[in-house]
Amino acid sequence: MKKLNNKGFTIVELTLSFVFVFTLAFSMYQLLFNYRMKQNEESIKSQMLDYKNQVTLAIQNDINEKSLKKIDYCMNGSSVVNRCLVLYFNDGTSKQLAVEKGYTTYDGEEFEINYISYGGVIYQSSDAILLEYRANYMLYNTYESNHLENDNVKIYRISIPIYHNDLSDNYGIEIVATAFNYDYEGSRDVVGDGTITSPDENLKTADGTIYNGYVTSTNRHIDSDVKNQTIIARVKFDSAKTGTFQQYFGNWQFGGGGLSLGSRSDVASNKACFGAQVSNNKSYTSTYTEVCSSSALSPNRFYIIAGTFDSSAKTMKIYVDGVESGSLTLSADSVIDKSSMSFGLGGNPGVNTSNLFYGTISNAIVYNTTLNGTVISNCFKTAIDTGCATTNGINANAKIIDESLIYIKK
């Protein structure tokens, strides 16, 4: 019978086995550790991108919806405020963008942190303690390009470098935006042909033309009855003169129609109105027909007022800042009577002493087609954007009055 070998493991064999198992376990731990570190790094990157996108989206939404007018530094008296900008929009509003300092408590200790504020809203990352903003130079020196073809068009750059202490990449805010100053005062004549028919020269400011009751006429009039029309103007009313009936853009005399500030016995004070000399069934017995906004307008701020006439749909409508505010049903076959009177800015061209406008007009335009609510909302909500209207299906040849003939420069 063969004798069994009962000899056990030697110390060397045990040591080698222990080293092998330890090495394997350490390798598995290192692999798991590296995976967890990678996973944590990707999570931090995702958080940083979310933070960047949140702030960027808030700024871009305002630029897209309100139309950027200009960017300037924040000021404290005559001194520039470090790491702070003001964004001005063509609807008359503005918002401040800044990198500010604050404090937070972590594990019983107080730490200084930086955060971004925009329009009064604080944007703070969940890892605020580990973030470093290097905006002392970049944000303060926001880039403004050389003037483009039009003097009122500029390109601005906003740059806020943001770094995480555990990452090497920059996750900062980078925005390049084109600014259009729709209130720009250019060298072009108020009237395209160089003539001004008002009693005196109009006063001009960076916000447009202040009329103070004077009348400026274009050299265009309506030669035939109008079945479809859209009249648009961007205006600001003088607070000292509200409560009076004011006609600020149109050709009401001897036919035609236009936009006015309603303040008469039959119209509530300070409502936006669109009126026209309307003939029913082409009988050419005109009746002044008017539709007004549901709410009164406030002085000392700009509004985009649009009036539409649609013979086929038998409606007259008034829009305020791109939103339909009043509608009137017309009789069958209604048209706006042709008018021998040119369109007037700042008052009724045929009557220079009544219904005068007191305030500012920066833009005005007429189409011989009825713009629908979608186009008006998209293109005439915060600014008069004729390029937008064209891309939305409005042919440039449809204009009764080209915007260059009236005070407008983009």
Backbone torsions as a table, in degrees:
resi	resn	phi	psi	omega
1	MET	NA	133.2	-175.3
2	LYS	-76.5	136.9	-179.0
3	LYS	-82.7	130.2	-179.5
4	LEU	-73.8	149.4	177.3
5	ASN	-93.5	106.5	-178.0
6	ASN	-96.0	15.0	-178.2
7	LYS	-70.3	132.2	-179.9
8	GLY	-85.8	-172.7	177.5
9	PHE	-69.2	141.7	174.4
10	THR	-79.8	167.9	178.9
11	ILE	-63.4	-36.9	180.0
12	VAL	-64.5	-42.6	180.0
13	GLU	-65.0	-41.0	178.7
14	LEU	-64.0	-40.8	180.0
15	THR	-64.7	-44.3	179.3
16	LEU	-63.4	-39.0	179.1
17	SER	-64.8	-41.1	179.8
18	PHE	-64.6	-44.5	179.3
19	VAL	-62.2	-41.4	179.8
20	PHE	-63.5	-46.8	-179.8
21	VAL	-64.6	-41.3	179.9
22	PHE	-64.1	-43.1	-180.0
23	THR	-62.9	-42.4	178.3
24	LEU	-63.9	-43.9	-179.2
25	ALA	-65.5	-40.3	-179.7
26	PHE	-65.2	-40.2	178.4
27	SER	-63.4	-42.4	178.5
28	MET	-65.0	-39.6	178.8
29	TYR	-65.1	-43.6	179.9
30	GLN	-62.0	-40.7	178.0
31	LEU	-63.6	-44.3	178.5
32	LEU	-65.5	-39.8	-180.0
33	PHE	-63.7	-45.1	178.8
34	ASN	-62.8	-38.2	178.5
35	TYR	-64.7	-43.6	-179.9
36	ARG	-67.0	-38.0	177.4
37	MET	-64.3	-42.7	178.4
38	LYS	-63.4	-42.7	179.1
39	GLN	-62.7	-41.8	179.0
40	ASN	-66.1	-39.2	178.8
41	GLU	-64.2	-42.3	178.2
42	GLU	-65.0	-35.6	178.4
43	SER	-65.5	-41.7	178.8
44	ILE	-64.8	-43.0	178.6
45	LYS	-59.6	-42.4	179.5
46	SER	-63.0	-41.7	177.9
47	GLN	-64.0	-40.9	179.7
48	MET	-64.9	-41.4	178.2
49	LEU	-65.5	-40.6	177.7
50	ASP	-61.5	-42.3	179.8
51	TYR	-64.1	-46.4	178.1
52	LYS	-59.9	-46.3	-177.7
53	ASN	-66.5	-34.0	-179.6
54	GLN	-63.2	-46.5	-179.9
55	VAL	-70.0	-44.1	-178.9
56	THR	-60.4	-43.9	-178.6
57	LEU	-62.1	-40.7	179.5
58	ALA	-61.0	-41.4	-179.6
59	ILE	-72.1	-45.9	-177.8
60	GLN	-63.9	-36.2	178.4
61	ASN	-61.1	-42.2	178.5
62	ASP	-66.2	-40.9	179.7
63	ILE	-63.0	-42.0	-178.3
64	ASN	-71.7	-39.9	-173.7
65	GLU	-84.6	-35.4	-173.2
66	LYS	-103.0	-16.7	-178.0
67	SER	72.5	110.7	-178.5
68	LEU	-67.4	132.3	179.1
69	LYS	-98.9	-48.5	176.7
70	LYS	-168.7	166.5	174.3
71	ILE	-125.1	135.8	-179.5
72	ASP	-140.4	169.7	179.2
73	TYR	-77.4	151.0	169.7
74	CYS	-72.7	141.7	-176.9
75	MET	-123.5	142.6	170.6
76	ASN	-119.8	92.5	-170.2
77	GLY	69.3	-119.1	178.7
78	SER	-99.9	3.8	-176.7
79	SER	-102.8	142.0	176.9
80	VAL	-78.6	134.0	177.8
81	VAL	-84.3	127.5	-177.1
82	ASN	-67.3	141.4	175.9
83	ARG	56.2	45.0	-177.1
84	CYS	-150.7	133.6	178.6
85	LEU	-130.4	158.1	172.2
86	VAL	-119.9	125.4	176.1
87	LEU	-98.0	122.4	179.2
88	TYR	-104.9	137.7	-177.6
89	PHE	-117.6	160.6	-175.4
90	ASN	-76.3	-3.4	173.6
91	ASP	-90.4	5.9	177.5
92	GLY	93.2	-4.3	-179.8
93	THR	-94.2	168.5	176.4
94	SER	-149.1	155.7	177.4
95	LYS	-138.9	144.9	-179.3
96	GLN	-97.7	133.8	176.7
97	LEU	-117.1	124.9	-175.1
98	ALA	-150.4	152.6	167.3
99	VAL	-101.3	118.0	-173.4
100	GLU	-120.4	162.1	-179.6
101	LYS	-102.1	146.2	176.3
102	GLY	-151.4	-173.1	-178.7
103	TYR	-135.6	148.5	176.8
104	THR	-142.5	158.8	-179.6
105	THR	-108.1	130.9	-179.8
106	TYR	-137.9	121.9	-177.6
107	ASP	52.1	41.4	176.8
108	GLY	80.5	-2.4	179.5
109	GLU	-110.2	147.9	179.8
110	GLU	-96.7	129.9	-179.2
111	PHE	-122.4	145.2	174.0
112	GLU	-83.8	135.6	179.9
113	ILE	-131.7	160.3	171.9
114	ASN	-109.5	147.8	174.9
115	TYR	-146.8	161.1	179.1
116	ILE	-99.9	134.6	171.8
117	SER	-120.0	138.5	178.2
118	TYR	-142.0	120.7	179.6
119	GLY	61.1	30.6	179.5
120	GLY	85.8	-3.4	179.2
121	VAL	-99.0	131.8	-179.9
122	ILE	-92.3	128.3	176.9
123	TYR	-113.8	111.2	-176.6
124	GLN	-128.9	128.6	-179.9
125	SER	-72.3	153.9	177.5
126	SER	-65.3	-24.2	176.6
127	ASP	-103.8	42.4	-173.3
128	ALA	-58.3	-32.3	-178.6
129	ILE	-65.5	-30.0	-174.7
130	LEU	-96.7	4.9	-178.5
131	LEU	-95.8	144.9	176.9
132	GLU	-126.4	122.0	178.0
133	TYR	-99.6	126.1	179.2
134	ARG	-109.9	47.5	-172.2
135	ALA	-92.8	3.6	-177.8
136	ASN	-55.6	-37.0	-178.9
137	TYR	-97.1	-51.5	-169.8
138	MET	-65.1	-45.4	-177.8
139	LEU	-70.8	-39.7	-179.9
140	TYR	-62.3	-38.1	-178.3
141	ASN	-101.5	52.7	177.5
142	THR	-54.1	132.4	-171.6
143	TYR	-77.6	134.5	172.4
144	GLU	-125.5	127.0	-174.9
145	SER	-74.7	170.1	167.9
146	ASN	-64.1	156.8	-179.1
147	HIS	-60.2	140.4	176.0
148	LEU	-85.9	-159.9	-177.0
149	GLU	-60.7	-40.7	176.0
150	ASN	-97.5	133.8	-175.3
151	ASP	-65.4	-22.0	-177.1
152	ASN	-94.9	12.8	177.4
153	VAL	-113.5	124.7	-179.3
154	LYS	-135.6	158.2	177.1
155	ILE	-113.9	128.3	179.5
156	TYR	-116.2	150.2	176.2
157	ARG	-125.4	128.3	173.8
158	ILE	-109.6	127.2	-179.3
159	SER	-137.5	120.3	177.1
160	ILE	-127.4	93.9	179.0
161	PRO	-65.5	131.0	180.0
162	ILE	-130.3	125.5	179.3
163	TYR	-122.5	146.2	172.4
164	HIS	-100.5	138.3	-175.8
165	ASN	-61.6	-21.6	-179.3
166	ASP	-98.0	0.8	-178.4
167	LEU	-128.1	156.0	-178.8
168	SER	-99.4	-21.6	-175.4
169	ASP	-78.6	154.8	175.7
170	ASN	-88.0	123.1	178.7
171	TYR	-112.9	37.8	-173.6
172	GLY	-84.0	176.7	-179.9
173	ILE	-85.8	126.8	177.2
174	GLU	-133.0	110.7	-178.8
175	ILE	-131.4	127.7	171.9
176	VAL	-116.1	123.7	-174.4
177	ALA	-136.5	144.9	174.4
178	THR	-91.7	132.6	-179.1
179	ALA	-111.0	131.7	176.7
180	PHE	-114.4	120.5	176.7
181	ASN	-94.0	97.2	-177.1
182	TYR	-73.7	-7.0	177.9
183	ASP	-102.6	14.4	-174.9
184	TYR	-63.1	136.3	178.1
185	GLU	-98.6	102.6	-178.0
186	GLY	-94.5	-174.7	-177.7
187	SER	-90.4	-4.0	-178.1
188	ARG	-67.7	146.0	177.1
189	ASP	-62.9	150.9	175.3
190	VAL	-59.1	-39.4	177.9
191	VAL	-109.6	137.2	-173.0
192	GLY	-59.5	-32.4	-177.4
193	ASP	-88.3	6.0	175.9
194	GLY	85.5	-1.0	-178.7
195	THR	-101.3	148.3	175.7
196	ILE	-129.3	122.3	-174.2
197	THR	-97.4	6.0	179.8
198	SER	-77.1	161.9	179.6
199	PRO	-60.3	-34.3	-179.8
200	ASP	-137.8	161.5	177.3
201	GLU	-63.1	136.2	178.5
202	ASN	-71.2	148.9	174.7
203	LEU	-80.6	138.7	-177.8
204	LYS	-121.0	142.0	175.2
205	THR	-136.2	178.1	178.5
206	ALA	-65.8	-16.2	179.6
207	ASP	-90.9	-0.6	179.9
208	GLY	132.2	-137.4	-179.5
209	THR	-120.5	124.2	176.7
210	ILE	-91.5	123.2	-170.8
211	TYR	-93.1	-35.9	-179.7
212	ASN	50.1	34.6	175.8
213	GLY	92.5	-5.5	-179.9
214	TYR	-83.8	157.2	-173.7
215	VAL	-113.7	132.1	174.1
216	THR	-123.6	126.2	-178.1
217	SER	-110.1	147.4	170.4
218	THR	-86.5	178.9	178.7
219	ASN	-103.5	23.6	-179.8
220	ARG	-113.6	144.0	174.0
221	HIS	-143.9	172.3	-179.0
222	ILE	-91.0	121.8	-176.8
223	ASP	-89.3	-16.6	-178.6
224	SER	-143.4	166.8	179.9
225	ASP	-59.6	144.7	-174.7
226	VAL	-105.1	123.3	176.0
227	LYS	-95.0	-27.2	-179.8
228	ASN	-141.0	137.1	-178.0
229	GLN	-158.6	146.6	170.8
230	THR	-134.4	126.0	178.7
231	ILE	-118.1	130.1	-174.9
232	ILE	-133.3	140.8	174.9
233	ALA	-148.9	147.6	174.2
234	ARG	-108.3	116.1	-169.7
235	VAL	-135.6	157.3	172.4
236	LYS	-134.1	129.2	-174.3
237	PHE	-95.2	141.7	178.5
238	ASP	-73.9	126.1	-177.1
239	SER	-63.3	-27.1	-177.9
240	ALA	-76.6	-13.1	-174.1
241	LYS	-120.0	8.7	177.3
242	THR	-70.9	161.6	-176.8
243	GLY	90.0	6.2	176.1
244	THR	-124.5	151.1	178.6
245	PHE	-73.3	122.7	-176.3
246	GLN	-131.7	126.7	175.5
247	GLN	-100.9	117.9	-172.3
248	TYR	-113.5	-14.8	175.9
249	PHE	-160.8	117.2	178.0
250	GLY	163.2	-169.2	177.2
251	ASN	-142.0	62.3	-171.8
252	TRP	-66.2	-32.7	-172.7
253	GLN	-70.0	135.6	178.7
254	PHE	58.6	49.0	-177.7
255	GLY	100.1	-168.4	176.4
256	GLY	73.3	-159.6	-178.2
257	GLY	177.7	-175.3	-179.7
258	GLY	174.5	-163.8	-175.2
259	LEU	-102.9	143.3	-179.2
260	SER	-147.5	167.3	172.5
261	LEU	-101.3	112.8	-172.9
262	GLY	-74.4	123.6	175.1
263	SER	-160.2	73.3	179.2
264	ARG	-137.2	-179.9	-178.7
265	SER	-62.8	-30.0	-178.0
266	ASP	-99.7	0.6	-179.7
267	VAL	-135.0	131.3	179.2
268	ALA	-62.9	148.2	-175.3
269	SER	-60.6	141.6	168.8
270	ASN	64.1	29.7	172.7
271	LYS	-97.8	146.2	176.3
272	ALA	-76.0	130.1	-176.4
273	CYS	-129.1	146.4	172.2
274	PHE	-123.2	117.5	-177.5
275	GLY	-126.7	156.6	180.0
276	ALA	-155.4	153.7	172.4
277	GLN	-79.7	102.9	-172.1
278	VAL	-105.3	133.2	174.7
279	SER	-106.6	133.4	178.0
280	ASN	-96.7	136.4	178.4
281	ASN	55.4	25.7	177.6
282	LYS	56.0	35.8	178.6
283	SER	-84.1	-11.3	179.7
284	TYR	59.2	32.3	167.8
285	THR	-108.6	93.4	-168.6
286	SER	-73.0	144.7	171.4
287	THR	-127.5	128.4	177.9
288	TYR	-70.5	113.5	-176.0
289	THR	-112.8	136.8	-170.2
290	GLU	-141.2	140.4	172.6
291	VAL	-124.9	135.5	-175.3
292	CYS	-125.0	160.1	-178.9
293	SER	-68.1	155.9	-178.7
294	SER	-73.3	-25.1	-177.9
295	SER	-123.7	153.7	177.7
296	ALA	-74.4	153.7	178.4
297	LEU	-93.7	154.2	178.7
298	SER	-98.0	146.1	178.6
299	PRO	-76.2	167.5	171.4
300	ASN	62.6	30.3	171.1
301	ARG	-149.0	150.5	-178.2
302	PHE	-80.6	141.9	171.7
303	TYR	-126.8	148.7	168.1
304	ILE	-99.6	113.9	-178.8
305	ILE	-109.0	128.0	179.1
306	ALA	-130.4	130.4	174.8
307	GLY	-116.0	137.3	-179.2
308	THR	-125.5	142.8	176.0
309	PHE	-125.3	126.7	-177.1
310	ASP	-133.1	105.0	-177.9
311	SER	-67.0	-39.1	-178.0
312	SER	-66.7	-45.2	180.0
313	ALA	-82.3	-8.1	178.2
314	LYS	58.6	46.3	-178.8
315	THR	-137.3	149.5	164.5
316	MET	-120.5	135.4	-177.5
317	LYS	-134.0	155.4	175.3
318	ILE	-125.4	134.1	178.2
319	TYR	-119.8	139.4	175.8
320	VAL	-122.2	117.0	-178.2
321	ASP	52.5	45.2	174.4
322	GLY	82.1	-2.4	-177.7
323	VAL	-111.7	128.2	178.0
324	GLU	-61.6	127.6	-174.5
325	SER	-122.5	-5.2	178.2
326	GLY	-171.8	146.9	-179.0
327	SER	-144.1	144.6	-179.0
328	LEU	-134.1	134.1	177.9
329	THR	-88.4	131.0	-178.5
330	LEU	-98.6	165.0	173.4
331	SER	-75.6	165.1	-179.6
332	ALA	-61.5	144.1	175.0
333	ASP	61.3	28.7	179.4
334	SER	-75.0	143.3	176.3
335	VAL	-139.4	159.1	170.9
336	ILE	-88.4	127.8	-178.2
337	ASP	-61.2	141.8	173.6
338	LYS	-60.8	155.0	-176.3
339	SER	-136.0	136.4	176.1
340	SER	-86.9	-4.1	-177.9
341	MET	-90.9	133.6	176.7
342	SER	-67.8	156.9	176.0
343	PHE	-66.2	140.5	-178.5
344	GLY	-119.0	142.6	173.7
345	LEU	-105.2	126.4	174.9
346	GLY	92.0	6.6	178.7
347	GLY	160.2	178.7	179.6
348	ASN	-79.1	117.6	-176.0
349	PRO	-59.8	-27.8	-176.6
350	GLY	-86.1	-16.4	-177.7
351	VAL	-133.7	97.6	-173.1
352	ASN	-79.6	-0.1	-173.8
353	THR	-119.8	5.5	-179.7
354	SER	-139.3	157.9	177.0
355	ASN	55.4	36.0	-176.0
356	LEU	-74.8	153.3	-178.1
357	PHE	-98.4	135.4	177.9
358	TYR	-121.6	106.7	-178.4
359	GLY	160.3	-152.1	-174.5
360	THR	-128.7	134.5	173.3
361	ILE	-120.1	123.6	179.4
362	SER	-102.7	-29.0	-177.9
363	ASN	-147.7	151.3	175.1
364	ALA	-159.4	148.2	-178.6
365	ILE	-160.9	153.8	177.3
366	VAL	-129.4	136.7	172.0
367	TYR	-115.4	146.2	174.9
368	ASN	-96.4	35.8	173.7
369	THR	-141.8	160.3	-179.8
370	THR	-92.9	111.8	176.7
371	LEU	-76.3	136.5	179.6
372	ASN	-81.7	169.9	-175.7
373	GLY	-60.5	-33.9	-179.4
374	THR	-65.0	-45.8	179.2
375	VAL	-64.0	-43.3	-179.3
376	ILE	-62.8	-42.8	179.8
377	SER	-66.5	-39.3	-177.8
378	ASN	-74.1	-38.4	-168.2
379	CYS	-110.4	-14.8	-175.4
380	PHE	-134.7	37.1	179.8
381	LYS	-90.0	-43.8	-179.6
382	THR	-124.1	-7.5	179.8
383	ALA	-161.3	161.7	176.7
384	ILE	-91.2	98.1	-174.8
385	ASP	-110.0	92.4	-178.0
386	THR	-70.3	-29.6	176.7
387	GLY	-63.6	-40.6	176.6
388	CYS	-62.4	-42.4	179.3
389	ALA	-62.0	-39.9	179.8
390	THR	-63.9	-43.5	179.9
391	THR	-69.4	-18.2	176.8
392	ASN	-92.3	17.7	172.0
393	GLY	101.6	8.0	179.3
394	ILE	-97.9	114.7	-179.2
395	ASN	-71.2	135.8	-179.0
396	ALA	-59.5	-27.5	180.0
397	ASN	-72.2	-7.9	-179.5
398	ALA	-78.7	-7.9	-176.9
399	LYS	-72.8	131.8	170.8
400	ILE	-74.4	-43.4	178.3
401	ILE	-123.6	120.6	177.3
402	ASP	-70.6	143.5	-174.7
403	GLU	-62.4	-22.0	-179.9
404	SER	-71.5	-16.2	-179.5
405	LEU	-83.3	-15.0	178.8
406	ILE	-116.1	169.3	-177.4
407	TYR	-68.1	101.8	175.2
408	ILE	-162.8	136.0	173.3
409	LYS	-150.4	126.7	-176.7
410	LYS	-111.1	NA	NA
